[in-house]
Amino acid sequence: MNRTRISAPLLTRLLALAALGGALAGCDEWSNVMQTEKVTPQYRAQPDSAKQLMSYISTASSNGKRVRMTGSGHSASDIAITNEVLFTPEKLNQPLNLDRARLKNPADDKLVRVMSGMRIREMNTFLDSKGLAFTNLGGYDGQTIAGVMMTATHGSGLAYGPIADQVQSIQMVVEGGRMVQIEPTNGITNPLTFPRKLEEDSTIPVELIQDDNAFNAARVSFGSMGVIYSVVLKADTKFWLREVRTKVKWSDIKKPGGPLERLLQGLPVNATGPSPEHWELQYTPYADDNGDHTFLITERFRSYTPLPEQPASERGQPGTDFVSGLITVMEMPLAGIIDTFPSLSKVILEQTMTSQADDNYTNVSYKVFHIGVVNDTPAIAIEAAFDYNQTVAAIERSFALSDSLFSQNIVHTSPIAIRFVKKTDALVAMQNGRNSMFMEVIGLKDSKSTQPLLKTYQRTMYQELGARPHWGLDLNLLTSESQLRGLYPKWDLWKTQQRRFNGGTFDGKVTDRLGISVRPR
Ligand SMILES: Cc1cc2nc3c(=O)[nH]c(=O)nc-3n(C[C@H](O)[C@H](O)[C@H](O)COP(=O)(O)OP(=O)(O)OC[C@H]3O[C@@H](n4cnc5c(N)ncnc54)[C@H](O)[C@@H]3O)c2cc1C
């Protein structure tokens, strides 16, 4: 009888893998919310503590396995996944104690510490209970805090960078399963009082790294530097928002001295009366009978004194919230109708903006940032980031592009959204180094127009205007490192830092696609 010889190192590896297999769940499929990415990993787990996270990563790492952690799966792109060891965040979802003795300013009551898998929704409730709030937010709250950081998720307002700019300190498990705490060079932690142990578990050593380059690389790194365990955020005092939504024509927005020119010149957006801190647009790319285009301006004014907290049903024109709710369950038939009668798309886009017009809606900040039940519509979205000085060129390019696609029966099923975001130092955030204009193109998931429409927009805006794809709202447009180097001036600095913490364990489908895996498969 032939006997297979097993060497001692191989035996150790097999035993470790068996332990990993015993600890981690078997191979059920994971798919993202938009159903654009699916994977059946070899191992899947929901780590529930720093110790477990480190132990799993250490075992996987010593056995040459890749590890990725998903957020709540709201990215359209492949950035969250590997087919090897996949963690999901459900059990890393609690607020944590912030040990103030470690801080340079122990009295700073705007700092909060949470686990990486806590969703924006739960964080809003938690912050509210402390009289605090996120400084700015995107239009939705189902993502995890680590998930929004990793893709440079953003809201609108040129005084505000991506949400990752609100983060002050990151505890991350890196190659080999060790815990590091990464902060800016002048970070919040006092190195002299830092005890080099994790707050929750004094058996876990933590290495403090206060280094701008490491911090600016780590806070937007699409899961490719390590797995984040916790973050410290700097919150704002709780505030309220007043929202005004007004239908206007493109010719009025872009005219000399108009709101867009004023915004781009750094002036208050309104020449008379108060100007909002948050200003964004929606529009139909299809021309009206006069060759002009309908836009909806959304203005949001901050208030640190309480405003009436109106129910969502009072937002927009009467019945808007109800109809939006109906569309979330009628998406498939609606997509089928538009596919059959593409010209209907023009009417629907106009009507969508009319229904949202509102001269006064007020609520606590996070309920106004959240755009409402429309977020639940089965849809796919891409978003492209431009230098904000390209705003007019990009919008007018979309007019021509949509006409050309319309002639091929490829139509928009939702208005285009435009938001403005302050530049950031995060090295590979879409907003790195330039104040940015974001163009979001959304399509009903089941319309046959959606995929060709979104892909054409991504390709055209990238090739003609150098638009950077949102790391999450992307249909895997980029396929090479040279493209990244062309888009991101700090790319090589990011890569040096990424390699400092990732020896290959945190490679994944995205790093293979981009040709940047440390250990390509
Ligand atoms: C309905 C909807 C509304 C949206 N609204 C906006 C918006 O207003 N503004 C905007 O900019 N974007 C928006 N997005 C995009 C969305 O915010 C991003 O795609 C975001 O990254 C999703 O977060 P998530 O928690 O679902 O993470 P996932 O999509 O699951 O993962 C995103 C990335 O984070 C990494 N990651 C997650 N957890 C960890 C961890 N603990 N450690 C290391 N890496 C981790 C993953 O590996 C992956 O690379 C929206 C998307 C949807 C579906």
The ligand as a MOL file (V3000), in Angstrom:
LIG
                    3D

  0  0  0     0  0            999 V3000
M  V30 BEGIN CTAB
M  V30 COUNTS 53 58 0 0 0
M  V30 BEGIN ATOM
M  V30 1 C -28.5540 52.7580 -1.5520 0
M  V30 2 C -27.1360 53.2570 -1.6240 0
M  V30 3 C -26.8660 54.5650 -1.3150 0
M  V30 4 C -25.5630 55.0500 -1.3930 0
M  V30 5 N -25.3380 56.3630 -1.1160 0
M  V30 6 C -24.0900 56.8670 -1.2550 0
M  V30 7 C -23.8260 58.2480 -1.0200 0
M  V30 8 O -24.7140 59.0220 -0.6760 0
M  V30 9 N -22.5520 58.6930 -1.1910 0
M  V30 10 C -21.5430 57.8670 -1.5910 0
M  V30 11 O -20.4140 58.3340 -1.7410 0
M  V30 12 N -21.7630 56.5480 -1.7870 0
M  V30 13 C -22.9970 56.0360 -1.6270 0
M  V30 14 N -23.2220 54.7050 -1.8290 0
M  V30 15 C -22.0630 53.8250 -2.0000 0
M  V30 16 C -21.6760 53.1950 -0.6510 0
M  V30 17 O -21.6490 54.1660 0.3680 0
M  V30 18 C -20.2780 52.5710 -0.7230 0
M  V30 19 O -20.2280 51.6210 -1.7360 0
M  V30 20 C -19.8530 51.9820 0.6260 0
M  V30 21 O -18.5270 51.5600 0.5160 0
M  V30 22 C -20.7160 50.8110 1.0550 0
M  V30 23 O -20.4450 50.4850 2.3970 0
M  V30 24 P -20.7030 49.0140 2.9380 0
M  V30 25 O -20.6810 49.0370 4.4190 0
M  V30 26 O -21.8650 48.4170 2.2960 0
M  V30 27 O -19.3530 48.2920 2.4750 0
M  V30 28 P -19.0860 47.2220 1.3200 0
M  V30 29 O -19.6440 47.7130 0.0700 0
M  V30 30 O -19.4940 45.8800 1.7840 0
M  V30 31 O -17.4920 47.2860 1.2820 0
M  V30 32 C -16.8420 48.4400 0.8360 0
M  V30 33 C -15.3420 48.3170 1.0740 0
M  V30 34 O -15.0720 48.4060 2.4630 0
M  V30 35 C -14.2140 47.3440 2.8420 0
M  V30 36 N -14.4650 47.0530 4.2500 0
M  V30 37 C -15.6450 46.9510 4.8750 0
M  V30 38 N -15.4480 46.7020 6.1890 0
M  V30 39 C -14.1140 46.6600 6.3830 0
M  V30 40 C -13.2860 46.4630 7.5180 0
M  V30 41 N -13.7860 46.2560 8.7330 0
M  V30 42 N -11.9610 46.4930 7.3480 0
M  V30 43 C -11.4190 46.7070 6.1240 0
M  V30 44 N -12.1530 46.8970 5.0200 0
M  V30 45 C -13.4860 46.8810 5.1540 0
M  V30 46 C -14.5880 46.2170 1.8980 0
M  V30 47 O -13.5680 45.2450 1.8150 0
M  V30 48 C -14.7400 46.9900 0.6140 0
M  V30 49 O -13.4770 47.2220 0.0600 0
M  V30 50 C -24.5010 54.1880 -1.7710 0
M  V30 51 C -24.7850 52.8560 -2.0910 0
M  V30 52 C -26.0900 52.3970 -2.0200 0
M  V30 53 C -26.3760 50.9630 -2.3790 0
M  V30 END ATOM
M  V30 BEGIN BOND
M  V30 1 1 1 2
M  V30 2 1 2 3
M  V30 3 2 2 52
M  V30 4 2 3 4
M  V30 5 1 4 5
M  V30 6 1 4 50
M  V30 7 2 5 6
M  V30 8 1 6 7
M  V30 9 1 6 13
M  V30 10 2 7 8
M  V30 11 1 7 9
M  V30 12 1 9 10
M  V30 13 2 10 11
M  V30 14 1 10 12
M  V30 15 2 12 13
M  V30 16 1 13 14
M  V30 17 1 14 15
M  V30 18 1 14 50
M  V30 19 1 15 16
M  V30 20 1 16 17
M  V30 21 1 16 18
M  V30 22 1 18 19
M  V30 23 1 18 20
M  V30 24 1 20 21
M  V30 25 1 20 22
M  V30 26 1 22 23
M  V30 27 1 23 24
M  V30 28 2 24 25
M  V30 29 1 24 26
M  V30 30 1 24 27
M  V30 31 1 27 28
M  V30 32 2 28 29
M  V30 33 1 28 30
M  V30 34 1 28 31
M  V30 35 1 31 32
M  V30 36 1 32 33
M  V30 37 1 33 34
M  V30 38 1 33 48
M  V30 39 1 34 35
M  V30 40 1 35 36
M  V30 41 1 35 46
M  V30 42 1 36 37
M  V30 43 1 36 45
M  V30 44 2 37 38
M  V30 45 1 38 39
M  V30 46 1 39 40
M  V30 47 2 39 45
M  V30 48 1 40 41
M  V30 49 2 40 42
M  V30 50 1 42 43
M  V30 51 2 43 44
M  V30 52 1 44 45
M  V30 53 1 46 47
M  V30 54 1 46 48
M  V30 55 1 48 49
M  V30 56 2 50 51
M  V30 57 1 51 52
M  V30 58 1 52 53
M  V30 END BOND
M  V30 END CTAB
M  END
